[in-house]
Amino acid sequence: MPDIIEGPPEADAPRRPLGRRLAWFLALALAGMAATGAVAYALRALLGLE
């Protein structure tokens, strides 16, 4: 059975381009903010607040 979780990269492995790493960071940050906002508005709706 293959491993599901990979270990850390080797010390001599090439790093991914900076643009790609920043794009992933930005995408994850925006997704986190969207999820937080959705939960906040859902809670406001459940509490009957405007």
Biotite code that builds the C-alpha atoms (Angstrom):
import biotite.structure as struc

atoms = struc.array([
    struc.Atom([0.000, 0.000, 0.000], chain_id="A", res_id=1, res_name="MET", atom_name="CA", element="C"),
    struc.Atom([1.522, 3.374, -0.963], chain_id="A", res_id=2, res_name="PRO", atom_name="CA", element="C"),
    struc.Atom([2.056, 6.042, 1.657], chain_id="A", res_id=3, res_name="ASP", atom_name="CA", element="C"),
    struc.Atom([-0.727, 8.614, 1.781], chain_id="A", res_id=4, res_name="ILE", atom_name="CA", element="C"),
    struc.Atom([1.286, 11.317, 3.504], chain_id="A", res_id=5, res_name="ILE", atom_name="CA", element="C"),
    struc.Atom([4.616, 12.316, 2.042], chain_id="A", res_id=6, res_name="GLU", atom_name="CA", element="C"),
    struc.Atom([7.552, 13.236, 4.195], chain_id="A", res_id=7, res_name="GLY", atom_name="CA", element="C"),
    struc.Atom([9.418, 16.521, 3.934], chain_id="A", res_id=8, res_name="PRO", atom_name="CA", element="C"),
    struc.Atom([11.349, 17.188, 0.741], chain_id="A", res_id=9, res_name="PRO", atom_name="CA", element="C"),
    struc.Atom([14.988, 16.222, 0.524], chain_id="A", res_id=10, res_name="GLU", atom_name="CA", element="C"),
    struc.Atom([17.531, 18.903, 1.426], chain_id="A", res_id=11, res_name="ALA", atom_name="CA", element="C"),
    struc.Atom([18.854, 19.088, -2.142], chain_id="A", res_id=12, res_name="ASP", atom_name="CA", element="C"),
    struc.Atom([15.416, 19.070, -3.826], chain_id="A", res_id=13, res_name="ALA", atom_name="CA", element="C"),
    struc.Atom([14.711, 22.149, -5.984], chain_id="A", res_id=14, res_name="PRO", atom_name="CA", element="C"),
    struc.Atom([12.235, 24.632, -4.537], chain_id="A", res_id=15, res_name="ARG", atom_name="CA", element="C"),
    struc.Atom([9.079, 25.523, -6.422], chain_id="A", res_id=16, res_name="ARG", atom_name="CA", element="C"),
    struc.Atom([8.925, 28.930, -8.087], chain_id="A", res_id=17, res_name="PRO", atom_name="CA", element="C"),
    struc.Atom([8.122, 31.876, -5.826], chain_id="A", res_id=18, res_name="LEU", atom_name="CA", element="C"),
    struc.Atom([5.093, 32.871, -7.894], chain_id="A", res_id=19, res_name="GLY", atom_name="CA", element="C"),
    struc.Atom([3.518, 29.450, -7.478], chain_id="A", res_id=20, res_name="ARG", atom_name="CA", element="C"),
    struc.Atom([4.134, 29.411, -3.736], chain_id="A", res_id=21, res_name="ARG", atom_name="CA", element="C"),
    struc.Atom([2.661, 32.909, -3.366], chain_id="A", res_id=22, res_name="LEU", atom_name="CA", element="C"),
    struc.Atom([-0.365, 31.924, -5.445], chain_id="A", res_id=23, res_name="ALA", atom_name="CA", element="C"),
    struc.Atom([-1.029, 28.962, -3.140], chain_id="A", res_id=24, res_name="TRP", atom_name="CA", element="C"),
    struc.Atom([-0.637, 31.187, -0.080], chain_id="A", res_id=25, res_name="PHE", atom_name="CA", element="C"),
    struc.Atom([-3.033, 33.776, -1.498], chain_id="A", res_id=26, res_name="LEU", atom_name="CA", element="C"),
    struc.Atom([-5.584, 31.127, -2.501], chain_id="A", res_id=27, res_name="ALA", atom_name="CA", element="C"),
    struc.Atom([-5.527, 29.520, 0.950], chain_id="A", res_id=28, res_name="LEU", atom_name="CA", element="C"),
    struc.Atom([-5.748, 32.892, 2.711], chain_id="A", res_id=29, res_name="ALA", atom_name="CA", element="C"),
    struc.Atom([-8.749, 33.959, 0.602], chain_id="A", res_id=30, res_name="LEU", atom_name="CA", element="C"),
    struc.Atom([-10.458, 30.596, 1.112], chain_id="A", res_id=31, res_name="ALA", atom_name="CA", element="C"),
    struc.Atom([-9.974, 30.920, 4.869], chain_id="A", res_id=32, res_name="GLY", atom_name="CA", element="C"),
    struc.Atom([-11.436, 34.422, 4.899], chain_id="A", res_id=33, res_name="MET", atom_name="CA", element="C"),
    struc.Atom([-14.392, 33.301, 2.772], chain_id="A", res_id=34, res_name="ALA", atom_name="CA", element="C"),
    struc.Atom([-15.095, 30.354, 5.070], chain_id="A", res_id=35, res_name="ALA", atom_name="CA", element="C"),
    struc.Atom([-14.885, 32.583, 8.153], chain_id="A", res_id=36, res_name="THR", atom_name="CA", element="C"),
    struc.Atom([-17.248, 35.104, 6.583], chain_id="A", res_id=37, res_name="GLY", atom_name="CA", element="C"),
    struc.Atom([-19.721, 32.414, 5.571], chain_id="A", res_id=38, res_name="ALA", atom_name="CA", element="C"),
    struc.Atom([-19.800, 30.985, 9.090], chain_id="A", res_id=39, res_name="VAL", atom_name="CA", element="C"),
    struc.Atom([-20.165, 34.474, 10.591], chain_id="A", res_id=40, res_name="ALA", atom_name="CA", element="C"),
    struc.Atom([-23.098, 35.372, 8.344], chain_id="A", res_id=41, res_name="TYR", atom_name="CA", element="C"),
    struc.Atom([-24.731, 31.977, 8.962], chain_id="A", res_id=42, res_name="ALA", atom_name="CA", element="C"),
    struc.Atom([-24.486, 32.517, 12.722], chain_id="A", res_id=43, res_name="LEU", atom_name="CA", element="C"),
    struc.Atom([-25.909, 36.021, 12.371], chain_id="A", res_id=44, res_name="ARG", atom_name="CA", element="C"),
    struc.Atom([-28.809, 34.613, 10.373], chain_id="A", res_id=45, res_name="ALA", atom_name="CA", element="C"),
    struc.Atom([-29.462, 31.909, 12.971], chain_id="A", res_id=46, res_name="LEU", atom_name="CA", element="C"),
    struc.Atom([-29.467, 34.494, 15.759], chain_id="A", res_id=47, res_name="LEU", atom_name="CA", element="C"),
    struc.Atom([-31.827, 36.749, 13.810], chain_id="A", res_id=48, res_name="GLY", atom_name="CA", element="C"),
    struc.Atom([-29.435, 39.699, 13.714], chain_id="A", res_id=49, res_name="LEU", atom_name="CA", element="C"),
    struc.Atom([-29.486, 42.126, 10.824], chain_id="A", res_id=50, res_name="GLU", atom_name="CA", element="C"),
])
